[in-house]
Amino acid sequence: MRIPAVLALLFGLLCAPVVRGDDWPQWMGPGRDGVWRESGTLERFPESGPRVVWRTPIAAGYAGPSVAGDRVFVTDFVTPDGRGTNNPGARDKLSGVERLICLDRDTGRVVWKIETRVDYNISYAGGPRVTPTVAGDLVYTLGAEGDLLCARVADGSIVWRQDLNDTYKCETPWWGFCGHPLVDGDKLVCLAGGAGSIAIALDRHTGKELWKSLTASDPGYCPPSIIEHAGRRQLLIWTADDLNGLDPETGKVIWTHPLAPKYKMSINIPQKSGDLLFASGIGKVAAALRFNEQGTAVSEVWKGTTTSGVYCANATPLIADGVIYGCDCDSGHLRAVDLKTGKRLWESLKPTTNDRPAPHATAFLVRHGDRWVLFNEKGELILARLTPQGYEELSRAKIIDATGDAFGRPVVWTHPAFANRCVFVRNDREIVCVSLAAE
């Protein structure tokens, strides 16, 4: 007997994962695409700046917050040893406590927290890197030394946990575990390490291994992501050595393309537009790849040079209308690059340093309707228009202090969350909620 169409639709809606349109339940938003879809927000900031809803003290960390329902999740690192040296050429040994903190979205009040003793032996040992991922009634975190944790949203009770270094006989990457875990249906996909287990998929409800795949010199730091081409879903895994397309159900490798950034720093999620895939990293490594019709192989369209492309590190570039927008890690310029050719269309320091070039100068990019929202390393929120013709700034406001340090300058390197017509962002002292609702 056929189910009436309206009943089938209702059944599908009831069975779908519950993610509200104004949530930001993981790194880079609901679709991991850096798009904020809410309306009814400010066109310009007031002269006095946007209204601060609440501030809550926390400790050090690079991990951005996530927002789901009436809860905010953030991780930090509490240590009596201080932040460390922030020396890219050395690991710091610090002992302390990693925390997963759950806050009330409307007040910033601490609802619950999980505390775990941990010894750091990583460079830039300023705390966890990974934004908590929320799926239904569960939240997932990954500590800087590989503590993978699943807890209940309601009360913080631990459902399961794994030490990735112990399970997969691997060593913590130089800059710690950074790849934000990906929920794909009932799977949790993570970067681990070791022979044959760079990428792993676990049952997200139990932590049981479903498959493992890939061997590389280092797992790198790029979060797993899902794309679709020619009607086929693929899991992208960018290791320190190469970019791979995997079958997300089995971990079987569909294609591999060599792409090795300097210092094993594969960081940014490759971006797909049409049949083109763009990836870039430090060491002037950037390439646009074209899928074949079946999606079973890629071929190089262009490679970046000293006068073309953009080489991104801290912040993932985004593609809009055939143009790549991203922050160059050598100079700190925000650049616009033609996706099809690699030609640079324009560059500007205004949204990053506002004055002079600086290595790894950063602005995190989020699309919002016909505008963009940028959060830069100075703690400033910027409303702007980015077009092939240039950068047009609409409004700017300081919303949090830059409490970190990089290359002798103060920075705040953490991706904000946008939900409930607010922005949620943290530094090494506090997490703040700032209203962006139109008055």
Secondary structure, 3 states (H helix, E strand, C coil): CCCCHHHHHHHHHHHCCCCCCCCECCCCCCCCCCECCCCCECCCCCCCCCCEEEEEECCECCCCCEEECCEEEEEEEECCCCCCCCCCCCCEEEEEEEEEEEEECCCCCEEEEEEEEEEEEECCCCCCCCCCEEECCEEEEECCCCEEEEEECCCCCEEEEEEHHHHHCCCCCCCCCCCCCEEECCEEEEECCCCCCCEEEEECCCCCEEEEECCCCCCCCCCCEEEEECCEEEEEEECCCEEEEECCCCCCEEEEEECCCHHHCCCCCCEEECCEEEEEECCCEEEEEEECCCCCCEEEEEECCCCCCCCCCCCCCEEECCEEEEECCCCCCEEEEECCCCCEEEEECCCCCCCCCCCCCCEEEEEECCEEEEEECCCEEEEEEEECCEEEEEEEEECCCCCEEECCEEECCCCCEEECCEEEEECCCEEEEEECECC
